[in-house]
């Protein structure tokens, strides 16, 4: 997107109800593109996206047990609909095994769950299938409940995704004087293909969302934010999901990162 280019998809007053942008599974052309910026979106111009707004995440109002198919939320699920995808994180409190010099470093498989909304009645959300795991609250040393887990909504009316999740993933970079205002969109299967060390097929600097030396448009009044990234989902990112590189005074809030 060149300096004079624009991508507009919805506004605050008229959010977009449906859009999907698919970035082709295409290898980088190293001769024409030796710095390997290709296969993605690199924006020097203007990118404004505004999907249908909704409450992006909230806390549960009660602990969850495996086998439950109803969840009670602590707030009204504004904008949630049947068919929406939810994410409930692994909330286990696990002991660190070993002494101070021999702490455990093994990875445990996450008991993170994604679920589909079947119906909604007030703050009660009915799931299409029972939960597979417990999702309990955090407790202090005396056993008292301190906090309940979060639940995030993964469904947005705007989606930007890679054609392939396992081969040539796309990346998105915003830089220089670009005008960036992105709200209520999903960014799916972007960035590095693996969290393994860098290689010829696993390049440096390819993040799902990358604010790279982004100054934003000239602003003589010195008011507002240089850029905004609000209410979005970054899903299935294998390394850093949102990279903020020498880009200041942006508004990044209410996003769900998985």
N, C-alpha and C positions, 0 to 999 in steps of 0.2 A: 504494500500500500504506500505509494509514493507521497511526497509531502503535500501534493495537491489532491491526493485521492481521499475518498470517503467511503466508509461502510456504515450505513445506518440501518438499524433493525429495531423498530419500535421506539416509543418515547414514554416518559412518565405518564402523560395524559392518554396515550394510546399504546399500551404494551402489546407486544407481538404474541399472538396465540399459538403460532407454530412456525418453527424454522429449524432446519438441520443443515449444517455445513460439514461436508465430509472431505477430508484432505487425503488425496490419493496416495496409495501405497507405492511410492516412487523413490528409487534410490537417488542419493545425492550425486549430481554431475560434478565430479571433482575438478575437471578441466575448466569448465565455465564458472565454477563456484568453489575456488580453492579454500575459502574460509568456511565453507560448509554451512551456510545460512539456509540452504534450501530445504524443501519438504516441510513446509509450515507456513506461518503467517508472520511476516516481519513488517511492523507498522511504523512509518515515519509520519503518516497523515492522521486521519480522524477515524476512530472506531467508537461508535455509540451503539450499544445493544441494551434493550430493556424488555425482558420477558415478563410474564404475569407474576406479580408480587405474591409472596406468601411468607408465613413464619418459617424461617429456614431451620431452626432447631429450638428445642426447649428441654426442660428436665422432666423426667418421669415424676409422678406423684406418689408412686409406690414401687417397692422392689418387684422384680419379675422373676418367675420361676420357669424352668423348662416345662413345656407342655401347655403353657398359657397361650391363648389366642386373642386375649383382650389386654390392652394397655391403657392406663389412666395417666393423662398428661397434667402437668402443673399449670398450663396455660391453654387458652383456646387455640385449636389448630387452624389459624386463619389461612385460607387459601388451599388447605389440603383437600384432596379428592380421592374417591375410590380409584384404585389402580396406581396411586403414587407409591414409589419405592422409599422405604425408610432404612436407616442404619442405626443399630444399637451397638455401642462399643463393648469391648471386653472390659468389665469393671472389677475383675478379680484383684484382690490384694494378696500378692504372693511373697513369701519370705525369700530373702537372699540367703542362699545356703553357703556355708563356709565361714572361715575366719576373715579378719580384715585383709589379710594378705592373699587369701585364696577364695575370692568371691566367685560365685557361679556365673558363667558367661553363656550358658546354653540358651538357645532360643526356644520358646514354647509356642506352639501353634495358637494363634489368636482365636478366642471365642467371640469374634465379631460377627454380627448377623445382619443380613439384609432381608427385609420382609416387605410384603405387598399389602397395601390397605384394601380391605374388603368393604368396610362401611365405617361411618363416623356418626356418633351420637353425642353431641356436646364435646366433652373432653375425653370420652371413651372411644378408642380406636380399635376396631375389630380387624384382625389380621387374616389373610387368606390361608395361612397354615400356622400350626402351633410353633412356639419357640423351641429351639434345640438346646439352649443353654440357660443357666441362671444369669441374671444381670442384677446383682445385689448392690446396695449402697456402700459407701465408704464408712468405716467405723474407726473410732478412736481406740486407745489401748484398753479402756474400760468397757468396750463393746457398744458404746452409744453411737447411734446413727448420726453421721456428720453431713453427708450429701448423697443425693440420689443420682444415678447415671443420666446422661443426656440421650436424646433421640433426635436424629437429623432427618430432614426430608431431602431425598436425592433427585426428585423429579422437577424439571424445569421445562418451560415451553420453547426455549432456545437451546440447541445442542450443537457444539463444535467438537468433532471427534476425528480420530485417525481411521482410515479405512481398515487398517490392520493393527491389532493390538500387539502383535508379536514380531512383526517384520520392520518396515520403515515407518516408525512412529513420527508424527508431526510434532513441532514445537511452536510456541507463540512468543514473540518478542516485541515489546513496545519500547521505543527509544527516541531520543532527541526531543523535538518539539511536538511530538504526537499528542493529539487530544484523545484521551481514553476515559470513557464513562461506560462501564459494563455492569449490568445489574440483572440478577435472576436468570443466569444462563448456566448450562452444564458444560464442562470441558472434560472429555472422556478419552482415555487411552492415549494420552499425550506424553511427551518427554522421553526420557531414557527408556530403553527396552528392558533394562535390568539394573539392579542395584550393585552388580558386580563391578570390579575394577574396569577402568576405561579400556577400550579396544577399538579395532577398526570398524566394528559395527555398533559400538556403544560410546558415542562421542561426548566430549565435554561441552558444557554450556547449553545443553538442549533440555530446557525445563518446560513443563506444561504451560506455566505462566511466568514470564520473565520481564520484570520492569528493569530495564538496563540503561543507566544514565538518562533516565526520563526526566526532562525538565517541565514538560507540559507546554501549552501555548503561552505566548507572551501575555503578561498580566500586569498592566501598568498600575492597577488599583491595589495589587498585592493582597487580594482577598480570595477566600475559597481554598480549594484543594488543587494540587497539580494534576491529580488523576483520581478516579474512583473505581473500586472493584467491590461491589456490595451484593450480598445475597446469593452468591454463586456456589456451584459445586465443582470441585476438582476431584475426579474419580479415577481410581486405579493409576496412581502415579507411583513409580518405582523408586524414585530418589527424592529430591526436594520438589515439592509440589508448586510452591509459589516462591520465586526468587526475587528479592528486592535488592538491587545492586546499584548503589549510589543514586538512588531515586528517593527524594524526600517529600514530606508533606502530602502524601497521598492518603486517601481514605479507603482502608481495607477493613471491612467489618461484616459480621453476620454470614460468613462463608462456611461451607461444610467441606472438609478435606478428608478423603479416604485413600 
